[in-house]
Amino acid sequence: MIINPFGEAYPELGSAEGVGLRTILSYIQDGGIFVNSGGQPFVYSWDVNTGSHNLVINFIPMSSYLESNYDETIPVLSRNESLVIPQEALILKRY
């Protein structure tokens, strides 16, 4: 089992979608378990040599927004949550 403590980032050597990603994907395809500590996995690659982050997906969609309506004269706030991410935007879905 791999436990990723980096949240949305995964460790990588150099630029995004390199040897680190291929190693993790191969492990998962062979039946390995990948546990992500938080957020959406594989959004950023984290270069283990430089410590810099690189955005891997095309975009980070808005997952929620607030709406205000009025019930008679009293404002009512409601939170609408919808997270629709196209498959091609996420690395695991692409592979």
Secondary structure, DSSP 4 states (H G I P E B T S, - for coil): -EEETTTTEEEESSSSSSHHHHHHHHHHHTT--EEESSSSTTSEEEETTT--EEE-SS-----EEEEEEEETTEEEEEEEE-----GGGSHHHH-
